[in-house]
Amino acid sequence: MDDRERLKTEVSYFDPQRHPASPSRRRFLKSAGVSGLAVAAAPALSSVSYAGSPDDPDTQAEAPPAEGQRRITLTVNGRREQLDVTPNVILLDALRHALQLTGTKKGCDHGQCGACTILVNGTSINSCLSLAVTHDGDEITTVEGLEKNGQQHPLQQAFLEHDAYQCGYCTAGQMMSALAILQDDDIGTSDADVREAMSGNICRCGAYKNIVAAVQSARGAMQGGNA
Amino acid sequence: MRHFDYARAESAQQAVAAHGSERDAAFLAGGTTLLDLVKLDVMQPQTVVDINGVDLDTIARLDDGRLRIGAMVTNTALARDERVVEDYAVLSQALLAGASTQLRNKATTGGNVMQRVRCPYFRDGVSACNKREPGSGCAAIGGVNRSVHAVLGTSDNCIATHPSDMCVAMAAIGATVEVQGPEGRREIDFADFHLLPGDTPAREHALEAGELITHVTLDAPLEGSRSAYLKLRDRQSYQFALASSAVIVRMDGNTIREARVAMGGVGTKPWRAPEVEAALKGKTASEAVFADAAKRAFENAVAYAHNGYKIPLGQQAIVRNLTDLTAA
């Protein structure tokens, strides 16, 4: 089974309109055993089914999640989304595969490159080292949330103007880190402070100088009321 | 990533009950080490007990002047806490010298105390490693052992350094680790928490099976002291220490009344250096005094093929830190 197929069994986007529940999703969780605890037991891979096809006649909206999955609600870029995930699904994969928000990139998958940086409740984190199931109720901003009403965010404009995109692979993470830095009064404003705070985002093509310039330029634009 | 059962706990008691004494259960705090190692298949938990819902994210000043830190306080929050910045500058600086902005936002105090080693032979999942697979040998001894391998506290079974910067500062400050387990609550002196590898490198800390760290309580600040963390590494940021020093000094004019010194990057555990402290006490601050004191920390050092440079570098980390601190 390749990664894509495997993920289909582990994360599903729960939208009753688009993806009516299949009968297998209605199985109830087995009794947990520990009083007061919400427990999800991971089943064997083969016993988990992906969300039903859109043609499925069973359109019960509030069917419980499939055995071994948990239902979580995320507010992503201002939109409420419901997902069913197995406990081992990382937030990055849930965003990319279930919600099709592929702007956030999977680089190293070990918290070392920063390509998967997103904001959770306003704070930047590596979405590759965070389980989706731990983010129930959280507010998430991805790179897709930067543009508003067809208007580029000052950061996007600044990255463009300063040639800070380069190949573009790490850019989404660079911009989300930059956004968190520019919104954080505890992080200094000098180039050295920016460089230090951005050091969790690794671009291997040598764009650092232009990235710092873009971040500083966006700072000016955002203070100018364009944000 | 491999599958595991998942339970979310809302209290420390629940977490301990859900974990039980199973060797293959793991507590999930920030997850920055755990999920990394599960993906590498170095850790293989069958059950993950999520403690993010447990109310352990506050910092409180105790009546006796100590500072009690909840295990779920993030590294960012701890580094920025006004009481920490004011009274324990060395800790704030150490935290901010560790990892990256994103990781510090997620990593927690309890998790950082439990951080696993960065030895590549431990992490690659296939090399001989007594820590990962007891009895299999140590590929680092005789292997590439330049950056994350120790010269102090090593044994024939393991030479990996403890990677945490935060813990080095805590070792210098002095602290108590509060844990809750199946048998109830107990306290462990921070100095006794991390274990030397000896013949049992797989046993890294003093926790019994199923015990959960709930708090770390810092000793009351040394009155009238100054402190700083100095970290030396291959690049300027986002890198583990080759050598580091956490120094706290209380001066009387140019005389050192008291000093507390701990080191990172050179030892198999956060390395307090009482012999350095003793050599500084009562002396007039000078580079010669600092150099003489720093030398004592490494009297029993053992260099391996590629990390002998850490002996002079570790001394320099102490000398420079003391020089800067006492110059002010």
Interface residues (C-beta under 8 A of the other chain):
Chain A: A32 V34 G36 L37 A38 V39 A40 A41 A42 L45 R70 T86 P87 N88 I90 D109 H110 G111 G114 T117 T123 S124 I125 N126 L129 S130 L131 V133 T134 S177 A180 I181 D186 I187 R195 E196 A197 M198 S199 G200 N201 I202
Chain B: M1 R2 H3 F4 D5 Y6 A7 R8 A9 E10 Q14 A17 A18 L28 G31 T32 L35 D36 K39 L40 V48 D50 N52 T76 R80 A99 S100 T101 Q102 L103 N105 K106 Q236 S237 Y238
